[in-house]
Amino acid sequence: MPANGLSLDIVVPVLIYCALFWWVGRGMSWTARLATAAVTLVLVVCVLLVERGWR
């Protein structure tokens, strides 16, 4: 893993998520986009908590 840069394991999924979110959210209002982003972040946090054993 590079010491000064970001790992591609993080950058590539984030870019893909942003592109997918832009494509899906084209017809959505800003409040719906914010709600979708918030729900997604909560799901990511839940998955990380389960994966790390609730520590």
PDBQT receptor file of N, H, CA, C and O in Angstrom, charges set to zero:
ATOM      1  N   MET A   1       0.845  -1.173   0.000  1.00  0.00    +0.000 N 
ATOM      2  CA  MET A   1       0.000   0.000   0.000  1.00  0.00    +0.000 C 
ATOM      3  C   MET A   1       0.890   1.235   0.000  1.00  0.00    +0.000 C 
ATOM      4  O   MET A   1       1.848   1.299   0.771  1.00  0.00    +0.000 OA
ATOM      5  N   PRO A   2       0.594   2.225  -0.854  1.00  0.00    +0.000 N 
ATOM      6  CA  PRO A   2       1.424   3.417  -0.911  1.00  0.00    +0.000 C 
ATOM      7  C   PRO A   2       1.350   4.201   0.398  1.00  0.00    +0.000 C 
ATOM      8  O   PRO A   2       0.287   4.321   1.008  1.00  0.00    +0.000 OA
ATOM      9  N   ALA A   3       2.492   4.728   0.811  1.00  0.00    +0.000 N 
ATOM     10  H   ALA A   3       3.355   4.630   0.315  1.00  0.00    +0.000 HD
ATOM     11  CA  ALA A   3       2.547   5.455   2.077  1.00  0.00    +0.000 C 
ATOM     12  C   ALA A   3       1.869   6.822   1.976  1.00  0.00    +0.000 C 
ATOM     13  O   ALA A   3       1.190   7.249   2.910  1.00  0.00    +0.000 OA
ATOM     14  N   ASN A   4       2.051   7.509   0.844  1.00  0.00    +0.000 N 
ATOM     15  H   ASN A   4       2.603   7.162   0.086  1.00  0.00    +0.000 HD
ATOM     16  CA  ASN A   4       1.536   8.869   0.724  1.00  0.00    +0.000 C 
ATOM     17  C   ASN A   4       0.242   8.971  -0.073  1.00  0.00    +0.000 C 
ATOM     18  O   ASN A   4      -0.413  10.012  -0.034  1.00  0.00    +0.000 OA
ATOM     19  N   GLY A   5      -0.139   7.941  -0.783  1.00  0.00    +0.000 N 
ATOM     20  H   GLY A   5       0.393   7.095  -0.815  1.00  0.00    +0.000 HD
ATOM     21  CA  GLY A   5      -1.324   8.011  -1.630  1.00  0.00    +0.000 C 
ATOM     22  C   GLY A   5      -2.444   7.129  -1.123  1.00  0.00    +0.000 C 
ATOM     23  O   GLY A   5      -2.280   6.360  -0.176  1.00  0.00    +0.000 OA
ATOM     24  N   LEU A   6      -3.582   7.259  -1.775  1.00  0.00    +0.000 N 
ATOM     25  H   LEU A   6      -3.715   7.884  -2.544  1.00  0.00    +0.000 HD
ATOM     26  CA  LEU A   6      -4.714   6.409  -1.442  1.00  0.00    +0.000 C 
ATOM     27  C   LEU A   6      -4.618   5.096  -2.193  1.00  0.00    +0.000 C 
ATOM     28  O   LEU A   6      -4.114   5.049  -3.315  1.00  0.00    +0.000 OA
ATOM     29  N   SER A   7      -5.086   4.065  -1.595  1.00  0.00    +0.000 N 
ATOM     30  H   SER A   7      -5.495   4.103  -0.684  1.00  0.00    +0.000 HD
ATOM     31  CA  SER A   7      -5.081   2.757  -2.224  1.00  0.00    +0.000 C 
ATOM     32  C   SER A   7      -6.171   2.676  -3.287  1.00  0.00    +0.000 C 
ATOM     33  O   SER A   7      -7.255   3.233  -3.118  1.00  0.00    +0.000 OA
ATOM     34  N   LEU A   8      -5.879   1.984  -4.373  1.00  0.00    +0.000 N 
ATOM     35  H   LEU A   8      -4.998   1.531  -4.510  1.00  0.00    +0.000 HD
ATOM     36  CA  LEU A   8      -6.881   1.799  -5.420  1.00  0.00    +0.000 C 
ATOM     37  C   LEU A   8      -8.075   0.991  -4.917  1.00  0.00    +0.000 C 
ATOM     38  O   LEU A   8      -9.167   1.072  -5.480  1.00  0.00    +0.000 OA
ATOM     39  N   ASP A   9      -7.865   0.213  -3.857  1.00  0.00    +0.000 N 
ATOM     40  H   ASP A   9      -6.978   0.148  -3.400  1.00  0.00    +0.000 HD
ATOM     41  CA  ASP A   9      -8.978  -0.543  -3.271  1.00  0.00    +0.000 C 
ATOM     42  C   ASP A   9     -10.038   0.385  -2.703  1.00  0.00    +0.000 C 
ATOM     43  O   ASP A   9     -11.189  -0.021  -2.539  1.00  0.00    +0.000 OA
ATOM     44  N   ILE A  10      -9.677   1.606  -2.405  1.00  0.00    +0.000 N 
ATOM     45  H   ILE A  10      -8.742   1.937  -2.539  1.00  0.00    +0.000 HD
ATOM     46  CA  ILE A  10     -10.629   2.582  -1.876  1.00  0.00    +0.000 C 
ATOM     47  C   ILE A  10     -11.106   3.521  -2.974  1.00  0.00    +0.000 C 
ATOM     48  O   ILE A  10     -12.298   3.819  -3.058  1.00  0.00    +0.000 OA
ATOM     49  N   VAL A  11     -10.203   3.985  -3.805  1.00  0.00    +0.000 N 
ATOM     50  H   VAL A  11      -9.235   3.743  -3.737  1.00  0.00    +0.000 HD
ATOM     51  CA  VAL A  11     -10.516   5.011  -4.796  1.00  0.00    +0.000 C 
ATOM     52  C   VAL A  11     -11.473   4.492  -5.869  1.00  0.00    +0.000 C 
ATOM     53  O   VAL A  11     -12.447   5.167  -6.204  1.00  0.00    +0.000 OA
ATOM     54  N   VAL A  12     -11.211   3.319  -6.403  1.00  0.00    +0.000 N 
ATOM     55  H   VAL A  12     -10.420   2.771  -6.132  1.00  0.00    +0.000 HD
ATOM     56  CA  VAL A  12     -12.020   2.795  -7.513  1.00  0.00    +0.000 C 
ATOM     57  C   VAL A  12     -13.475   2.565  -7.097  1.00  0.00    +0.000 C 
ATOM     58  O   VAL A  12     -14.371   3.008  -7.814  1.00  0.00    +0.000 OA
ATOM     59  N   PRO A  13     -13.755   1.892  -5.974  1.00  0.00    +0.000 N 
ATOM     60  CA  PRO A  13     -15.165   1.740  -5.589  1.00  0.00    +0.000 C 
ATOM     61  C   PRO A  13     -15.857   3.072  -5.315  1.00  0.00    +0.000 C 
ATOM     62  O   PRO A  13     -17.042   3.221  -5.615  1.00  0.00    +0.000 OA
ATOM     63  N   VAL A  14     -15.140   4.041  -4.751  1.00  0.00    +0.000 N 
ATOM     64  H   VAL A  14     -14.178   3.920  -4.507  1.00  0.00    +0.000 HD
ATOM     65  CA  VAL A  14     -15.748   5.342  -4.490  1.00  0.00    +0.000 C 
ATOM     66  C   VAL A  14     -16.117   6.025  -5.800  1.00  0.00    +0.000 C 
ATOM     67  O   VAL A  14     -17.200   6.599  -5.913  1.00  0.00    +0.000 OA
ATOM     68  N   LEU A  15     -15.234   5.971  -6.784  1.00  0.00    +0.000 N 
ATOM     69  H   LEU A  15     -14.355   5.504  -6.692  1.00  0.00    +0.000 HD
ATOM     70  CA  LEU A  15     -15.539   6.567  -8.087  1.00  0.00    +0.000 C 
ATOM     71  C   LEU A  15     -16.708   5.872  -8.766  1.00  0.00    +0.000 C 
ATOM     72  O   LEU A  15     -17.573   6.527  -9.349  1.00  0.00    +0.000 OA
ATOM     73  N   ILE A  16     -16.736   4.563  -8.694  1.00  0.00    +0.000 N 
ATOM     74  H   ILE A  16     -16.034   4.031  -8.221  1.00  0.00    +0.000 HD
ATOM     75  CA  ILE A  16     -17.839   3.810  -9.291  1.00  0.00    +0.000 C 
ATOM     76  C   ILE A  16     -19.149   4.141  -8.577  1.00  0.00    +0.000 C 
ATOM     77  O   ILE A  16     -20.183   4.299  -9.226  1.00  0.00    +0.000 OA
ATOM     78  N   TYR A  17     -19.114   4.245  -7.248  1.00  0.00    +0.000 N 
ATOM     79  H   TYR A  17     -18.274   4.116  -6.721  1.00  0.00    +0.000 HD
ATOM     80  CA  TYR A  17     -20.320   4.595  -6.494  1.00  0.00    +0.000 C 
ATOM     81  C   TYR A  17     -20.813   5.983  -6.892  1.00  0.00    +0.000 C 
ATOM     82  O   TYR A  17     -22.011   6.183  -7.092  1.00  0.00    +0.000 OA
ATOM     83  N   CYS A  18     -19.895   6.940  -7.007  1.00  0.00    +0.000 N 
ATOM     84  H   CYS A  18     -18.922   6.778  -6.844  1.00  0.00    +0.000 HD
ATOM     85  CA  CYS A  18     -20.295   8.298  -7.381  1.00  0.00    +0.000 C 
ATOM     86  C   CYS A  18     -20.926   8.325  -8.773  1.00  0.00    +0.000 C 
ATOM     87  O   CYS A  18     -21.927   9.009  -8.988  1.00  0.00    +0.000 OA
ATOM     88  N   ALA A  19     -20.344   7.585  -9.716  1.00  0.00    +0.000 N 
ATOM     89  H   ALA A  19     -19.531   7.030  -9.541  1.00  0.00    +0.000 HD
ATOM     90  CA  ALA A  19     -20.905   7.539 -11.063  1.00  0.00    +0.000 C 
ATOM     91  C   ALA A  19     -22.287   6.882 -11.061  1.00  0.00    +0.000 C 
ATOM     92  O   ALA A  19     -23.207   7.364 -11.721  1.00  0.00    +0.000 OA
ATOM     93  N   LEU A  20     -22.428   5.797 -10.331  1.00  0.00    +0.000 N 
ATOM     94  H   LEU A  20     -21.681   5.404  -9.795  1.00  0.00    +0.000 HD
ATOM     95  CA  LEU A  20     -23.722   5.112 -10.254  1.00  0.00    +0.000 C 
ATOM     96  C   LEU A  20     -24.763   5.985  -9.566  1.00  0.00    +0.000 C 
ATOM     97  O   LEU A  20     -25.916   6.039  -9.996  1.00  0.00    +0.000 OA
ATOM     98  N   PHE A  21     -24.356   6.670  -8.495  1.00  0.00    +0.000 N 
ATOM     99  H   PHE A  21     -23.420   6.626  -8.146  1.00  0.00    +0.000 HD
ATOM    100  CA  PHE A  21     -25.282   7.549  -7.781  1.00  0.00    +0.000 C 
ATOM    101  C   PHE A  21     -25.720   8.707  -8.674  1.00  0.00    +0.000 C 
ATOM    102  O   PHE A  21     -26.884   9.105  -8.647  1.00  0.00    +0.000 OA
ATOM    103  N   TRP A  22     -24.794   9.247  -9.464  1.00  0.00    +0.000 N 
ATOM    104  H   TRP A  22     -23.849   8.923  -9.486  1.00  0.00    +0.000 HD
ATOM    105  CA  TRP A  22     -25.157  10.324 -10.395  1.00  0.00    +0.000 C 
ATOM    106  C   TRP A  22     -26.154   9.816 -11.433  1.00  0.00    +0.000 C 
ATOM    107  O   TRP A  22     -27.129  10.501 -11.744  1.00  0.00    +0.000 OA
ATOM    108  N   TRP A  23     -25.915   8.610 -11.975  1.00  0.00    +0.000 N 
ATOM    109  H   TRP A  23     -25.123   8.053 -11.722  1.00  0.00    +0.000 HD
ATOM    110  CA  TRP A  23     -26.779   8.057 -13.012  1.00  0.00    +0.000 C 
ATOM    111  C   TRP A  23     -28.169   7.759 -12.465  1.00  0.00    +0.000 C 
ATOM    112  O   TRP A  23     -29.168   8.082 -13.106  1.00  0.00    +0.000 OA
ATOM    113  N   VAL A  24     -28.242   7.149 -11.288  1.00  0.00    +0.000 N 
ATOM    114  H   VAL A  24     -27.430   6.886 -10.767  1.00  0.00    +0.000 HD
ATOM    115  CA  VAL A  24     -29.531   6.796 -10.695  1.00  0.00    +0.000 C 
ATOM    116  C   VAL A  24     -30.263   8.053 -10.226  1.00  0.00    +0.000 C 
ATOM    117  O   VAL A  24     -31.487   8.130 -10.328  1.00  0.00    +0.000 OA
ATOM    118  N   GLY A  25     -29.524   9.035  -9.716  1.00  0.00    +0.000 N 
ATOM    119  H   GLY A  25     -28.530   8.972  -9.634  1.00  0.00    +0.000 HD
ATOM    120  CA  GLY A  25     -30.141  10.208  -9.121  1.00  0.00    +0.000 C 
ATOM    121  C   GLY A  25     -30.498  11.321 -10.083  1.00  0.00    +0.000 C 
ATOM    122  O   GLY A  25     -30.908  12.396  -9.645  1.00  0.00    +0.000 OA
ATOM    123  N   ARG A  26     -30.353  11.098 -11.387  1.00  0.00    +0.000 N 
ATOM    124  H   ARG A  26     -30.020  10.225 -11.742  1.00  0.00    +0.000 HD
ATOM    125  CA  ARG A  26     -30.641  12.158 -12.353  1.00  0.00    +0.000 C 
ATOM    126  C   ARG A  26     -32.071  12.661 -12.248  1.00  0.00    +0.000 C 
ATOM    127  O   ARG A  26     -32.303  13.863 -12.380  1.00  0.00    +0.000 OA
ATOM    128  N   GLY A  27     -33.030  11.789 -12.016  1.00  0.00    +0.000 N 
ATOM    129  H   GLY A  27     -32.842  10.813 -11.908  1.00  0.00    +0.000 HD
ATOM    130  CA  GLY A  27     -34.428  12.197 -11.948  1.00  0.00    +0.000 C 
ATOM    131  C   GLY A  27     -34.921  12.464 -10.539  1.00  0.00    +0.000 C 
ATOM    132  O   GLY A  27     -36.111  12.701 -10.332  1.00  0.00    +0.000 OA
ATOM    133  N   MET A  28     -34.018  12.427  -9.567  1.00  0.00    +0.000 N 
ATOM    134  H   MET A  28     -33.052  12.235  -9.735  1.00  0.00    +0.000 HD
ATOM    135  CA  MET A  28     -34.419  12.589  -8.172  1.00  0.00    +0.000 C 
ATOM    136  C   MET A  28     -34.240  14.041  -7.724  1.00  0.00    +0.000 C 
ATOM    137  O   MET A  28     -33.389  14.762  -8.245  1.00  0.00    +0.000 OA
ATOM    138  N   SER A  29     -35.041  14.450  -6.766  1.00  0.00    +0.000 N 
ATOM    139  H   SER A  29     -35.732  13.864  -6.342  1.00  0.00    +0.000 HD
ATOM    140  CA  SER A  29     -34.867  15.784  -6.174  1.00  0.00    +0.000 C 
ATOM    141  C   SER A  29     -33.646  15.756  -5.254  1.00  0.00    +0.000 C 
ATOM    142  O   SER A  29     -33.119  14.693  -4.926  1.00  0.00    +0.000 OA
ATOM    143  N   TRP A  30     -33.213  16.945  -4.847  1.00  0.00    +0.000 N 
ATOM    144  H   TRP A  30     -33.642  17.808  -5.113  1.00  0.00    +0.000 HD
ATOM    145  CA  TRP A  30     -32.032  17.018  -3.981  1.00  0.00    +0.000 C 
ATOM    146  C   TRP A  30     -32.290  16.372  -2.631  1.00  0.00    +0.000 C 
ATOM    147  O   TRP A  30     -31.388  15.756  -2.063  1.00  0.00    +0.000 OA
ATOM    148  N   THR A  31     -33.494  16.498  -2.107  1.00  0.00    +0.000 N 
ATOM    149  H   THR A  31     -34.227  16.998  -2.568  1.00  0.00    +0.000 HD
ATOM    150  CA  THR A  31     -33.782  15.869  -0.813  1.00  0.00    +0.000 C 
ATOM    151  C   THR A  31     -33.765  14.348  -0.928  1.00  0.00    +0.000 C 
ATOM    152  O   THR A  31     -33.308  13.662  -0.013  1.00  0.00    +0.000 OA
ATOM    153  N   ALA A  32     -34.252  13.824  -2.032  1.00  0.00    +0.000 N 
ATOM    154  H   ALA A  32     -34.622  14.381  -2.775  1.00  0.00    +0.000 HD
ATOM    155  CA  ALA A  32     -34.214  12.375  -2.241  1.00  0.00    +0.000 C 
ATOM    156  C   ALA A  32     -32.776  11.893  -2.407  1.00  0.00    +0.000 C 
ATOM    157  O   ALA A  32     -32.416  10.823  -1.918  1.00  0.00    +0.000 OA
ATOM    158  N   ARG A  33     -31.962  12.680  -3.093  1.00  0.00    +0.000 N 
ATOM    159  H   ARG A  33     -32.255  13.550  -3.491  1.00  0.00    +0.000 HD
ATOM    160  CA  ARG A  33     -30.547  12.320  -3.240  1.00  0.00    +0.000 C 
ATOM    161  C   ARG A  33     -29.848  12.303  -1.891  1.00  0.00    +0.000 C 
ATOM    162  O   ARG A  33     -29.083  11.383  -1.601  1.00  0.00    +0.000 OA
ATOM    163  N   LEU A  34     -30.102  13.314  -1.060  1.00  0.00    +0.000 N 
ATOM    164  H   LEU A  34     -30.723  14.061  -1.296  1.00  0.00    +0.000 HD
ATOM    165  CA  LEU A  34     -29.479  13.359   0.265  1.00  0.00    +0.000 C 
ATOM    166  C   LEU A  34     -29.946  12.201   1.137  1.00  0.00    +0.000 C 
ATOM    167  O   LEU A  34     -29.154  11.611   1.872  1.00  0.00    +0.000 OA
ATOM    168  N   ALA A  35     -31.228  11.880   1.055  1.00  0.00    +0.000 N 
ATOM    169  H   ALA A  35     -31.872  12.360   0.458  1.00  0.00    +0.000 HD
ATOM    170  CA  ALA A  35     -31.749  10.751   1.832  1.00  0.00    +0.000 C 
ATOM    171  C   ALA A  35     -31.121   9.441   1.371  1.00  0.00    +0.000 C 
ATOM    172  O   ALA A  35     -30.770   8.598   2.198  1.00  0.00    +0.000 OA
ATOM    173  N   THR A  36     -30.976   9.263   0.069  1.00  0.00    +0.000 N 
ATOM    174  H   THR A  36     -31.261   9.947  -0.602  1.00  0.00    +0.000 HD
ATOM    175  CA  THR A  36     -30.348   8.055  -0.463  1.00  0.00    +0.000 C 
ATOM    176  C   THR A  36     -28.896   7.950  -0.020  1.00  0.00    +0.000 C 
ATOM    177  O   THR A  36     -28.437   6.874   0.363  1.00  0.00    +0.000 OA
ATOM    178  N   ALA A  37     -28.177   9.058  -0.069  1.00  0.00    +0.000 N 
ATOM    179  H   ALA A  37     -28.550   9.932  -0.379  1.00  0.00    +0.000 HD
ATOM    180  CA  ALA A  37     -26.783   9.064   0.367  1.00  0.00    +0.000 C 
ATOM    181  C   ALA A  37     -26.679   8.746   1.856  1.00  0.00    +0.000 C 
ATOM    182  O   ALA A  37     -25.786   8.005   2.266  1.00  0.00    +0.000 OA
ATOM    183  N   ALA A  38     -27.580   9.297   2.670  1.00  0.00    +0.000 N 
ATOM    184  H   ALA A  38     -28.305   9.900   2.337  1.00  0.00    +0.000 HD
ATOM    185  CA  ALA A  38     -27.561   9.042   4.111  1.00  0.00    +0.000 C 
ATOM    186  C   ALA A  38     -27.843   7.571   4.413  1.00  0.00    +0.000 C 
ATOM    187  O   ALA A  38     -27.165   6.963   5.240  1.00  0.00    +0.000 OA
ATOM    188  N   VAL A  39     -28.841   7.005   3.745  1.00  0.00    +0.000 N 
ATOM    189  H   VAL A  39     -29.392   7.499   3.073  1.00  0.00    +0.000 HD
ATOM    190  CA  VAL A  39     -29.164   5.590   3.957  1.00  0.00    +0.000 C 
ATOM    191  C   VAL A  39     -28.000   4.709   3.537  1.00  0.00    +0.000 C 
ATOM    192  O   VAL A  39     -27.688   3.729   4.213  1.00  0.00    +0.000 OA
ATOM    193  N   THR A  40     -27.357   5.047   2.430  1.00  0.00    +0.000 N 
ATOM    194  H   THR A  40     -27.611   5.843   1.880  1.00  0.00    +0.000 HD
ATOM    195  CA  THR A  40     -26.204   4.274   1.963  1.00  0.00    +0.000 C 
ATOM    196  C   THR A  40     -25.075   4.321   2.978  1.00  0.00    +0.000 C 
ATOM    197  O   THR A  40     -24.463   3.295   3.275  1.00  0.00    +0.000 OA
ATOM    198  N   LEU A  41     -24.793   5.508   3.514  1.00  0.00    +0.000 N 
ATOM    199  H   LEU A  41     -25.290   6.341   3.273  1.00  0.00    +0.000 HD
ATOM    200  CA  LEU A  41     -23.727   5.616   4.507  1.00  0.00    +0.000 C 
ATOM    201  C   LEU A  41     -24.057   4.830   5.777  1.00  0.00    +0.000 C 
ATOM    202  O   LEU A  41     -23.166   4.224   6.372  1.00  0.00    +0.000 OA
ATOM    203  N   VAL A  42     -25.307   4.833   6.194  1.00  0.00    +0.000 N 
ATOM    204  H   VAL A  42     -26.031   5.326   5.711  1.00  0.00    +0.000 HD
ATOM    205  CA  VAL A  42     -25.704   4.052   7.365  1.00  0.00    +0.000 C 
ATOM    206  C   VAL A  42     -25.516   2.561   7.094  1.00  0.00    +0.000 C 
ATOM    207  O   VAL A  42     -25.046   1.828   7.964  1.00  0.00    +0.000 OA
ATOM    208  N   LEU A  43     -25.877   2.114   5.905  1.00  0.00    +0.000 N 
ATOM    209  H   LEU A  43     -26.259   2.710   5.199  1.00  0.00    +0.000 HD
ATOM    210  CA  LEU A  43     -25.677   0.703   5.553  1.00  0.00    +0.000 C 
ATOM    211  C   LEU A  43     -24.202   0.325   5.535  1.00  0.00    +0.000 C 
ATOM    212  O   LEU A  43     -23.833  -0.759   5.987  1.00  0.00    +0.000 OA
ATOM    213  N   VAL A  44     -23.362   1.210   5.018  1.00  0.00    +0.000 N 
ATOM    214  H   VAL A  44     -23.662   2.090   4.651  1.00  0.00    +0.000 HD
ATOM    215  CA  VAL A  44     -21.920   0.948   4.997  1.00  0.00    +0.000 C 
ATOM    216  C   VAL A  44     -21.387   0.829   6.419  1.00  0.00    +0.000 C 
ATOM    217  O   VAL A  44     -20.597  -0.069   6.710  1.00  0.00    +0.000 OA
ATOM    218  N   VAL A  45     -21.807   1.720   7.301  1.00  0.00    +0.000 N 
ATOM    219  H   VAL A  45     -22.448   2.450   7.064  1.00  0.00    +0.000 HD
ATOM    220  CA  VAL A  45     -21.365   1.666   8.695  1.00  0.00    +0.000 C 
ATOM    221  C   VAL A  45     -21.837   0.369   9.353  1.00  0.00    +0.000 C 
ATOM    222  O   VAL A  45     -21.083  -0.255  10.099  1.00  0.00    +0.000 OA
ATOM    223  N   CYS A  46     -23.070  -0.036   9.084  1.00  0.00    +0.000 N 
ATOM    224  H   CYS A  46     -23.683   0.472   8.478  1.00  0.00    +0.000 HD
ATOM    225  CA  CYS A  46     -23.590  -1.293   9.650  1.00  0.00    +0.000 C 
ATOM    226  C   CYS A  46     -22.784  -2.494   9.170  1.00  0.00    +0.000 C 
ATOM    227  O   CYS A  46     -22.450  -3.379   9.957  1.00  0.00    +0.000 OA
ATOM    228  N   VAL A  47     -22.479  -2.522   7.898  1.00  0.00    +0.000 N 
ATOM    229  H   VAL A  47     -22.750  -1.803   7.258  1.00  0.00    +0.000 HD
ATOM    230  CA  VAL A  47     -21.681  -3.632   7.354  1.00  0.00    +0.000 C 
ATOM    231  C   VAL A  47     -20.299  -3.652   7.996  1.00  0.00    +0.000 C 
ATOM    232  O   VAL A  47     -19.798  -4.718   8.353  1.00  0.00    +0.000 OA
ATOM    233  N   LEU A  48     -19.676  -2.482   8.146  1.00  0.00    +0.000 N 
ATOM    234  H   LEU A  48     -20.082  -1.615   7.856  1.00  0.00    +0.000 HD
ATOM    235  CA  LEU A  48     -18.364  -2.432   8.785  1.00  0.00    +0.000 C 
ATOM    236  C   LEU A  48     -18.411  -2.887  10.240  1.00  0.00    +0.000 C 
ATOM    237  O   LEU A  48     -17.505  -3.578  10.707  1.00  0.00    +0.000 OA
ATOM    238  N   LEU A  49     -19.459  -2.504  10.952  1.00  0.00    +0.000 N 
ATOM    239  H   LEU A  49     -20.195  -1.943  10.572  1.00  0.00    +0.000 HD
ATOM    240  CA  LEU A  49     -19.591  -2.936  12.345  1.00  0.00    +0.000 C 
ATOM    241  C   LEU A  49     -19.751  -4.460  12.439  1.00  0.00    +0.000 C 
ATOM    242  O   LEU A  49     -19.125  -5.098  13.285  1.00  0.00    +0.000 OA
ATOM    243  N   VAL A  50     -20.565  -5.025  11.595  1.00  0.00    +0.000 N 
ATOM    244  H   VAL A  50     -21.074  -4.507  10.908  1.00  0.00    +0.000 HD
ATOM    245  CA  VAL A  50     -20.765  -6.474  11.597  1.00  0.00    +0.000 C 
ATOM    246  C   VAL A  50     -19.474  -7.183  11.190  1.00  0.00    +0.000 C 
ATOM    247  O   VAL A  50     -19.101  -8.198  11.778  1.00  0.00    +0.000 OA
ATOM    248  N   GLU A  51     -18.804  -6.641  10.187  1.00  0.00    +0.000 N 
ATOM    249  H   GLU A  51     -19.107  -5.817   9.709  1.00  0.00    +0.000 HD
ATOM    250  CA  GLU A  51     -17.576  -7.268   9.689  1.00  0.00    +0.000 C 
ATOM    251  C   GLU A  51     -16.476  -7.251  10.740  1.00  0.00    +0.000 C 
ATOM    252  O   GLU A  51     -15.671  -8.179  10.815  1.00  0.00    +0.000 OA
ATOM    253  N   ARG A  52     -16.440  -6.209  11.541  1.00  0.00    +0.000 N 
ATOM    254  H   ARG A  52     -17.095  -5.456  11.480  1.00  0.00    +0.000 HD
ATOM    255  CA  ARG A  52     -15.392  -6.078  12.566  1.00  0.00    +0.000 C 
ATOM    256  C   ARG A  52     -15.821  -6.643  13.914  1.00  0.00    +0.000 C 
ATOM    257  O   ARG A  52     -15.080  -6.532  14.891  1.00  0.00    +0.000 OA
ATOM    258  N   GLY A  53     -16.969  -7.230  13.983  1.00  0.00    +0.000 N 
ATOM    259  H   GLY A  53     -17.571  -7.321  13.190  1.00  0.00    +0.000 HD
ATOM    260  CA  GLY A  53     -17.403  -7.892  15.198  1.00  0.00    +0.000 C 
ATOM    261  C   GLY A  53     -17.896  -6.956  16.285  1.00  0.00    +0.000 C 
ATOM    262  O   GLY A  53     -17.719  -7.250  17.467  1.00  0.00    +0.000 OA
ATOM    263  N   TRP A  54     -18.511  -5.832  15.922  1.00  0.00    +0.000 N 
ATOM    264  H   TRP A  54     -18.655  -5.592  14.962  1.00  0.00    +0.000 HD
ATOM    265  CA  TRP A  54     -19.099  -4.880  16.863  1.00  0.00    +0.000 C 
ATOM    266  C   TRP A  54     -18.091  -4.284  17.831  1.00  0.00    +0.000 C 
ATOM    267  O   TRP A  54     -18.458  -3.948  18.957  1.00  0.00    +0.000 OA
ATOM    268  N   ARG A  55     -16.829  -4.142  17.429  1.00  0.00    +0.000 N 
ATOM    269  H   ARG A  55     -16.532  -4.415  16.514  1.00  0.00    +0.000 HD
ATOM    270  CA  ARG A  55     -15.808  -3.592  18.325  1.00  0.00    +0.000 C 
ATOM    271  C   ARG A  55     -15.519  -2.174  18.005  1.00  0.00    +0.000 C 
ATOM    272  O   ARG A  55     -14.683  -1.552  18.660  1.00  0.00    +0.000 OA
TER     273      ARG A  55
